[in-house]
């Protein structure tokens, strides 16, 4: 069970980095916000994976 907690912690760190990057991209980009959507979508997918691990493996 400790291994799952380490994986979840790593996924949370990656999610937070992705969320921060998407926040910066939202304000740094001009009219074309496609990179914002890609990074934000990837961060949300990572968070969903972490949620599934927490919900089903506890």
PyMOL Python script that loads the backbone (N, CA, C, O; Angstrom):
from pymol import cmd

cmd.read_pdbstr("""\
ATOM      1  N   UNK A   1       0.818  -1.197   0.000  1.00  0.00           N
ATOM      2  CA  UNK A   1       0.000   0.000   0.000  1.00  0.00           C
ATOM      3  C   UNK A   1       0.863   1.262   0.000  1.00  0.00           C
ATOM      4  O   UNK A   1       0.444   2.302  -0.509  1.00  0.00           O
ATOM      5  N   UNK A   2       2.044   1.174   0.560  1.00  0.00           N
ATOM      6  CA  UNK A   2       2.936   2.324   0.599  1.00  0.00           C
ATOM      7  C   UNK A   2       3.379   2.717  -0.806  1.00  0.00           C
ATOM      8  O   UNK A   2       3.592   3.898  -1.082  1.00  0.00           O
ATOM      9  N   UNK A   3       3.519   1.727  -1.701  1.00  0.00           N
ATOM     10  CA  UNK A   3       3.916   2.003  -3.071  1.00  0.00           C
ATOM     11  C   UNK A   3       2.854   2.841  -3.782  1.00  0.00           C
ATOM     12  O   UNK A   3       3.195   3.757  -4.531  1.00  0.00           O
ATOM     13  N   UNK A   4       1.593   2.547  -3.562  1.00  0.00           N
ATOM     14  CA  UNK A   4       0.496   3.316  -4.163  1.00  0.00           C
ATOM     15  C   UNK A   4       0.515   4.753  -3.652  1.00  0.00           C
ATOM     16  O   UNK A   4       0.264   5.689  -4.412  1.00  0.00           O
ATOM     17  N   UNK A   5       0.809   4.926  -2.374  1.00  0.00           N
ATOM     18  CA  UNK A   5       0.874   6.284  -1.819  1.00  0.00           C
ATOM     19  C   UNK A   5       2.004   7.087  -2.447  1.00  0.00           C
ATOM     20  O   UNK A   5       1.856   8.288  -2.671  1.00  0.00           O
ATOM     21  N   UNK A   6       3.132   6.440  -2.736  1.00  0.00           N
ATOM     22  CA  UNK A   6       4.235   7.139  -3.395  1.00  0.00           C
ATOM     23  C   UNK A   6       3.868   7.520  -4.825  1.00  0.00           C
ATOM     24  O   UNK A   6       4.203   8.610  -5.290  1.00  0.00           O
ATOM     25  N   UNK A   7       3.190   6.632  -5.508  1.00  0.00           N
ATOM     26  CA  UNK A   7       2.749   6.926  -6.874  1.00  0.00           C
ATOM     27  C   UNK A   7       1.747   8.078  -6.861  1.00  0.00           C
ATOM     28  O   UNK A   7       1.817   8.978  -7.698  1.00  0.00           O
ATOM     29  N   UNK A   8       0.821   8.047  -5.914  1.00  0.00           N
ATOM     30  CA  UNK A   8      -0.164   9.127  -5.805  1.00  0.00           C
ATOM     31  C   UNK A   8       0.496  10.458  -5.491  1.00  0.00           C
ATOM     32  O   UNK A   8       0.098  11.489  -6.033  1.00  0.00           O
ATOM     33  N   UNK A   9       1.491  10.450  -4.633  1.00  0.00           N
ATOM     34  CA  UNK A   9       2.200  11.687  -4.294  1.00  0.00           C
ATOM     35  C   UNK A   9       2.932  12.235  -5.518  1.00  0.00           C
ATOM     36  O   UNK A   9       2.928  13.443  -5.758  1.00  0.00           O
ATOM     37  N   UNK A  10       3.555  11.354  -6.286  1.00  0.00           N
ATOM     38  CA  UNK A  10       4.251  11.793  -7.504  1.00  0.00           C
ATOM     39  C   UNK A  10       3.255  12.351  -8.525  1.00  0.00           C
ATOM     40  O   UNK A  10       3.527  13.363  -9.171  1.00  0.00           O
ATOM     41  N   UNK A  11       2.115  11.696  -8.667  1.00  0.00           N
ATOM     42  CA  UNK A  11       1.101  12.187  -9.599  1.00  0.00           C
ATOM     43  C   UNK A  11       0.549  13.539  -9.154  1.00  0.00           C
ATOM     44  O   UNK A  11       0.251  14.394  -9.987  1.00  0.00           O
ATOM     45  N   UNK A  12       0.411  13.732  -7.845  1.00  0.00           N
ATOM     46  CA  UNK A  12      -0.045  15.030  -7.347  1.00  0.00           C
ATOM     47  C   UNK A  12       0.960  16.134  -7.646  1.00  0.00           C
ATOM     48  O   UNK A  12       0.575  17.250  -7.997  1.00  0.00           O
ATOM     49  N   UNK A  13       2.248  15.826  -7.510  1.00  0.00           N
ATOM     50  CA  UNK A  13       3.281  16.822  -7.820  1.00  0.00           C
ATOM     51  C   UNK A  13       3.245  17.181  -9.305  1.00  0.00           C
ATOM     52  O   UNK A  13       3.342  18.353  -9.669  1.00  0.00           O
ATOM     53  N   UNK A  14       3.107  16.169 -10.155  1.00  0.00           N
ATOM     54  CA  UNK A  14       3.031  16.418 -11.600  1.00  0.00           C
ATOM     55  C   UNK A  14       1.783  17.233 -11.931  1.00  0.00           C
ATOM     56  O   UNK A  14       1.828  18.129 -12.774  1.00  0.00           O
ATOM     57  N   UNK A  15       0.668  16.923 -11.266  1.00  0.00           N
ATOM     58  CA  UNK A  15      -0.555  17.697 -11.485  1.00  0.00           C
ATOM     59  C   UNK A  15      -0.364  19.160 -11.090  1.00  0.00           C
ATOM     60  O   UNK A  15      -0.773  20.060 -11.823  1.00  0.00           O
ATOM     61  N   UNK A  16       0.253  19.398  -9.941  1.00  0.00           N
ATOM     62  CA  UNK A  16       0.453  20.777  -9.493  1.00  0.00           C
ATOM     63  C   UNK A  16       1.374  21.542 -10.432  1.00  0.00           C
ATOM     64  O   UNK A  16       1.149  22.727 -10.682  1.00  0.00           O
ATOM     65  N   UNK A  17       2.397  20.893 -10.951  1.00  0.00           N
ATOM     66  CA  UNK A  17       3.272  21.539 -11.930  1.00  0.00           C
ATOM     67  C   UNK A  17       2.493  21.848 -13.202  1.00  0.00           C
ATOM     68  O   UNK A  17       2.645  22.927 -13.776  1.00  0.00           O
ATOM     69  N   UNK A  18       1.668  20.918 -13.643  1.00  0.00           N
ATOM     70  CA  UNK A  18       0.841  21.149 -14.827  1.00  0.00           C
ATOM     71  C   UNK A  18      -0.175  22.252 -14.626  1.00  0.00           C
ATOM     72  O   UNK A  18      -0.431  23.040 -15.536  1.00  0.00           O
ATOM     73  N   UNK A  19      -0.760  22.314 -13.431  1.00  0.00           N
ATOM     74  CA  UNK A  19      -1.727  23.376 -13.138  1.00  0.00           C
ATOM     75  C   UNK A  19      -1.042  24.738 -13.126  1.00  0.00           C
ATOM     76  O   UNK A  19      -1.591  25.715 -13.634  1.00  0.00           O
ATOM     77  N   UNK A  20       0.144  24.804 -12.553  1.00  0.00           N
ATOM     78  CA  UNK A  20       0.888  26.063 -12.542  1.00  0.00           C
ATOM     79  C   UNK A  20       1.294  26.468 -13.952  1.00  0.00           C
ATOM     80  O   UNK A  20       1.202  27.640 -14.317  1.00  0.00           O
ATOM     81  N   UNK A  21       1.743  25.501 -14.742  1.00  0.00           N
ATOM     82  CA  UNK A  21       2.120  25.791 -16.125  1.00  0.00           C
ATOM     83  C   UNK A  21       0.922  26.266 -16.939  1.00  0.00           C
ATOM     84  O   UNK A  21       1.051  27.185 -17.748  1.00  0.00           O
ATOM     85  N   UNK A  22      -0.234  25.654 -16.735  1.00  0.00           N
ATOM     86  CA  UNK A  22      -1.415  26.083 -17.488  1.00  0.00           C
ATOM     87  C   UNK A  22      -1.863  27.475 -17.048  1.00  0.00           C
ATOM     88  O   UNK A  22      -2.341  28.256 -17.871  1.00  0.00           O
ATOM     89  N   UNK A  23      -1.713  27.792 -15.767  1.00  0.00           N
ATOM     90  CA  UNK A  23      -2.035  29.132 -15.276  1.00  0.00           C
ATOM     91  C   UNK A  23      -1.144  30.171 -15.940  1.00  0.00           C
ATOM     92  O   UNK A  23      -1.613  31.221 -16.378  1.00  0.00           O
ATOM     93  N   UNK A  24       0.139  29.867 -16.009  1.00  0.00           N
ATOM     94  CA  UNK A  24       1.082  30.796 -16.652  1.00  0.00           C
ATOM     95  C   UNK A  24       0.786  30.918 -18.142  1.00  0.00           C
ATOM     96  O   UNK A  24       0.808  32.020 -18.691  1.00  0.00           O
ATOM     97  N   UNK A  25       0.509  29.799 -18.796  1.00  0.00           N
ATOM     98  CA  UNK A  25       0.218  29.832 -20.229  1.00  0.00           C
ATOM     99  C   UNK A  25      -1.055  30.608 -20.540  1.00  0.00           C
ATOM    100  O   UNK A  25      -1.139  31.271 -21.574  1.00  0.00           O
ATOM    101  N   UNK A  26      -2.030  30.534 -19.670  1.00  0.00           N
ATOM    102  CA  UNK A  26      -3.284  31.252 -19.915  1.00  0.00           C
ATOM    103  C   UNK A  26      -3.043  32.752 -20.036  1.00  0.00           C
ATOM    104  O   UNK A  26      -3.618  33.411 -20.902  1.00  0.00           O
ATOM    105  N   UNK A  27      -2.195  33.285 -19.169  1.00  0.00           N
ATOM    106  CA  UNK A  27      -1.958  34.722 -19.189  1.00  0.00           C
ATOM    107  C   UNK A  27      -0.825  35.120 -20.128  1.00  0.00           C
ATOM    108  O   UNK A  27      -0.768  36.269 -20.566  1.00  0.00           O
ATOM    109  N   UNK A  28       0.085  34.185 -20.448  1.00  0.00           N
ATOM    110  CA  UNK A  28       1.226  34.524 -21.290  1.00  0.00           C
ATOM    111  C   UNK A  28       0.877  34.472 -22.771  1.00  0.00           C
ATOM    112  O   UNK A  28       1.450  35.214 -23.569  1.00  0.00           O
ATOM    113  N   UNK A  29      -0.038  33.620 -23.138  1.00  0.00           N
ATOM    114  CA  UNK A  29      -0.373  33.476 -24.556  1.00  0.00           C
ATOM    115  C   UNK A  29      -1.319  34.582 -24.998  1.00  0.00           C
ATOM    116  O   UNK A  29      -2.043  35.168 -24.193  1.00  0.00           O
ATOM    117  N   UNK A  30      -1.293  34.844 -26.269  1.00  0.00           N
ATOM    118  CA  UNK A  30      -2.186  35.857 -26.823  1.00  0.00           C
ATOM    119  C   UNK A  30      -3.558  35.273 -27.091  1.00  0.00           C
ATOM    120  O   UNK A  30      -4.215  34.752 -26.190  1.00  0.00           O
ATOM    121  N   UNK A  31      -3.983  35.367 -28.339  1.00  0.00           N
ATOM    122  CA  UNK A  31      -5.312  34.882 -28.702  1.00  0.00           C
ATOM    123  C   UNK A  31      -5.363  33.366 -28.871  1.00  0.00           C
ATOM    124  O   UNK A  31      -6.411  32.753 -28.668  1.00  0.00           O
ATOM    125  N   UNK A  32      -4.244  32.765 -29.240  1.00  0.00           N
ATOM    126  CA  UNK A  32      -4.199  31.318 -29.449  1.00  0.00           C
ATOM    127  C   UNK A  32      -3.913  30.621 -28.129  1.00  0.00           C
ATOM    128  O   UNK A  32      -2.774  30.614 -27.661  1.00  0.00           O
ATOM    129  N   UNK A  33      -4.926  30.046 -27.539  1.00  0.00           N
ATOM    130  CA  UNK A  33      -4.787  29.396 -26.232  1.00  0.00           C
ATOM    131  C   UNK A  33      -4.734  27.872 -26.353  1.00  0.00           C
ATOM    132  O   UNK A  33      -5.077  27.164 -25.407  1.00  0.00           O
ATOM    133  N   UNK A  34      -4.306  27.367 -27.507  1.00  0.00           N
ATOM    134  CA  UNK A  34      -4.302  25.911 -27.699  1.00  0.00           C
ATOM    135  C   UNK A  34      -3.323  25.213 -26.754  1.00  0.00           C
ATOM    136  O   UNK A  34      -3.642  24.140 -26.242  1.00  0.00           O
ATOM    137  N   UNK A  35      -2.146  25.784 -26.507  1.00  0.00           N
ATOM    138  CA  UNK A  35      -1.195  25.163 -25.583  1.00  0.00           C
ATOM    139  C   UNK A  35      -1.752  25.123 -24.172  1.00  0.00           C
ATOM    140  O   UNK A  35      -1.505  24.170 -23.433  1.00  0.00           O
ATOM    141  N   UNK A  36      -2.499  26.145 -23.792  1.00  0.00           N
ATOM    142  CA  UNK A  36      -3.147  26.142 -22.481  1.00  0.00           C
ATOM    143  C   UNK A  36      -4.084  24.957 -22.347  1.00  0.00           C
ATOM    144  O   UNK A  36      -4.075  24.265 -21.329  1.00  0.00           O
ATOM    145  N   UNK A  37      -4.897  24.717 -23.376  1.00  0.00           N
ATOM    146  CA  UNK A  37      -5.849  23.613 -23.327  1.00  0.00           C
ATOM    147  C   UNK A  37      -5.140  22.265 -23.285  1.00  0.00           C
ATOM    148  O   UNK A  37      -5.593  21.355 -22.590  1.00  0.00           O
ATOM    149  N   UNK A  38      -4.032  22.118 -24.019  1.00  0.00           N
ATOM    150  CA  UNK A  38      -3.291  20.857 -24.016  1.00  0.00           C
ATOM    151  C   UNK A  38      -2.691  20.568 -22.640  1.00  0.00           C
ATOM    152  O   UNK A  38      -2.829  19.463 -22.114  1.00  0.00           O
ATOM    153  N   UNK A  39      -2.028  21.567 -22.064  1.00  0.00           N
ATOM    154  CA  UNK A  39      -1.380  21.372 -20.772  1.00  0.00           C
ATOM    155  C   UNK A  39      -2.420  21.173 -19.671  1.00  0.00           C
ATOM    156  O   UNK A  39      -2.255  20.310 -18.810  1.00  0.00           O
ATOM    157  N   UNK A  40      -3.481  21.963 -19.696  1.00  0.00           N
ATOM    158  CA  UNK A  40      -4.531  21.844 -18.689  1.00  0.00           C
ATOM    159  C   UNK A  40      -5.233  20.487 -18.806  1.00  0.00           C
ATOM    160  O   UNK A  40      -5.523  19.858 -17.788  1.00  0.00           O
ATOM    161  N   UNK A  41      -5.505  20.036 -20.010  1.00  0.00           N
ATOM    162  CA  UNK A  41      -6.126  18.729 -20.209  1.00  0.00           C
ATOM    163  C   UNK A  41      -5.245  17.592 -19.736  1.00  0.00           C
ATOM    164  O   UNK A  41      -5.735  16.633 -19.139  1.00  0.00           O
ATOM    165  N   UNK A  42      -3.945  17.687 -19.996  1.00  0.00           N
ATOM    166  CA  UNK A  42      -3.015  16.658 -19.529  1.00  0.00           C
ATOM    167  C   UNK A  42      -2.954  16.642 -18.003  1.00  0.00           C
ATOM    168  O   UNK A  42      -2.922  15.573 -17.394  1.00  0.00           O
ATOM    169  N   UNK A  43      -2.938  17.824 -17.385  1.00  0.00           N
ATOM    170  CA  UNK A  43      -2.911  17.895 -15.920  1.00  0.00           C
ATOM    171  C   UNK A  43      -4.187  17.296 -15.327  1.00  0.00           C
ATOM    172  O   UNK A  43      -4.132  16.594 -14.317  1.00  0.00           O
ATOM    173  N   UNK A  44      -5.316  17.567 -15.940  1.00  0.00           N
ATOM    174  CA  UNK A  44      -6.567  16.998 -15.447  1.00  0.00           C
ATOM    175  C   UNK A  44      -6.614  15.481 -15.612  1.00  0.00           C
ATOM    176  O   UNK A  44      -7.153  14.782 -14.754  1.00  0.00           O
ATOM    177  N   UNK A  45      -6.058  14.970 -16.703  1.00  0.00           N
ATOM    178  CA  UNK A  45      -5.998  13.509 -16.884  1.00  0.00           C
ATOM    179  C   UNK A  45      -5.132  12.861 -15.810  1.00  0.00           C
ATOM    180  O   UNK A  45      -5.470  11.799 -15.287  1.00  0.00           O
ATOM    181  N   UNK A  46      -4.019  13.504 -15.486  1.00  0.00           N
ATOM    182  CA  UNK A  46      -3.151  12.982 -14.430  1.00  0.00           C
ATOM    183  C   UNK A  46      -3.886  12.988 -13.098  1.00  0.00           C
ATOM    184  O   UNK A  46      -3.770  12.041 -12.320  1.00  0.00           O
ATOM    185  N   UNK A  47      -4.637  14.043 -12.831  1.00  0.00           N
ATOM    186  CA  UNK A  47      -5.398  14.100 -11.580  1.00  0.00           C
ATOM    187  C   UNK A  47      -6.478  13.024 -11.541  1.00  0.00           C
ATOM    188  O   UNK A  47      -6.735  12.454 -10.481  1.00  0.00           O
ATOM    189  N   UNK A  48      -7.108  12.738 -12.661  1.00  0.00           N
ATOM    190  CA  UNK A  48      -8.114  11.677 -12.713  1.00  0.00           C
ATOM    191  C   UNK A  48      -7.485  10.315 -12.437  1.00  0.00           C
ATOM    192  O   UNK A  48      -8.091   9.478 -11.768  1.00  0.00           O
ATOM    193  N   UNK A  49      -6.272  10.085 -12.948  1.00  0.00           N
ATOM    194  CA  UNK A  49      -5.578   8.830 -12.674  1.00  0.00           C
ATOM    195  C   UNK A  49      -5.299   8.711 -11.185  1.00  0.00           C
ATOM    196  O   UNK A  49      -5.493   7.648 -10.596  1.00  0.00           O
ATOM    197  N   UNK A  50      -4.845   9.801 -10.576  1.00  0.00           N
ATOM    198  CA  UNK A  50      -4.591   9.794  -9.135  1.00  0.00           C
ATOM    199  C   UNK A  50      -5.874   9.523  -8.357  1.00  0.00           C
ATOM    200  O   UNK A  50      -5.860   8.774  -7.380  1.00  0.00           O
ATOM    201  N   UNK A  51      -6.964  10.117  -8.776  1.00  0.00           N
ATOM    202  CA  UNK A  51      -8.251   9.898  -8.115  1.00  0.00           C
ATOM    203  C   UNK A  51      -8.678   8.440  -8.210  1.00  0.00           C
ATOM    204  O   UNK A  51      -9.157   7.869  -7.231  1.00  0.00           O
ATOM    205  N   UNK A  52      -8.512   7.842  -9.367  1.00  0.00           N
ATOM    206  CA  UNK A  52      -8.888   6.441  -9.545  1.00  0.00           C
ATOM    207  C   UNK A  52      -8.045   5.555  -8.634  1.00  0.00           C
ATOM    208  O   UNK A  52      -8.566   4.621  -8.024  1.00  0.00           O
ATOM    209  N   UNK A  53      -6.749   5.839  -8.538  1.00  0.00           N
ATOM    210  CA  UNK A  53      -5.896   5.060  -7.640  1.00  0.00           C
ATOM    211  C   UNK A  53      -6.347   5.212  -6.192  1.00  0.00           C
ATOM    212  O   UNK A  53      -6.369   4.238  -5.439  1.00  0.00           O
ATOM    213  N   UNK A  54      -6.702   6.421  -5.807  1.00  0.00           N
ATOM    214  CA  UNK A  54      -7.139   6.671  -4.418  1.00  0.00           C
ATOM    215  C   UNK A  54      -8.480   6.006  -4.151  1.00  0.00           C
ATOM    216  O   UNK A  54      -8.678   5.408  -3.093  1.00  0.00           O
ATOM    217  N   UNK A  55      -9.397   6.106  -5.100  1.00  0.00           N
ATOM    218  CA  UNK A  55     -10.764   5.638  -4.881  1.00  0.00           C
ATOM    219  C   UNK A  55     -10.867   4.111  -4.915  1.00  0.00           C
ATOM    220  O   UNK A  55     -11.549   3.516  -4.081  1.00  0.00           O
ATOM    221  N   UNK A  56     -10.194   3.481  -5.873  1.00  0.00           N
ATOM    222  CA  UNK A  56     -10.378   2.048  -6.056  1.00  0.00           C
ATOM    223  C   UNK A  56      -9.347   1.188  -5.331  1.00  0.00           C
ATOM    224  O   UNK A  56      -9.591   0.000  -5.122  1.00  0.00           O
ATOM    225  N   UNK A  57      -8.218   1.742  -4.948  1.00  0.00           N
ATOM    226  CA  UNK A  57      -7.177   0.932  -4.325  1.00  0.00           C
ATOM    227  C   UNK A  57      -7.021   1.214  -2.847  1.00  0.00           C
ATOM    228  O   UNK A  57      -5.975   0.904  -2.276  1.00  0.00           O
ATOM    229  N   UNK A  58      -7.999   1.774  -2.222  1.00  0.00           N
ATOM    230  CA  UNK A  58      -7.956   2.008  -0.781  1.00  0.00           C
ATOM    231  C   UNK A  58      -8.851   1.052  -0.074  1.00  0.00           C
ATOM    232  O   UNK A  58      -8.951   1.091   1.152  1.00  0.00           O
TER     233      UNK A  58
END
""", "prot")
cmd.dss("prot")
cmd.show_as("cartoon", "prot")
cmd.util.cbc("prot")
cmd.orient("prot")
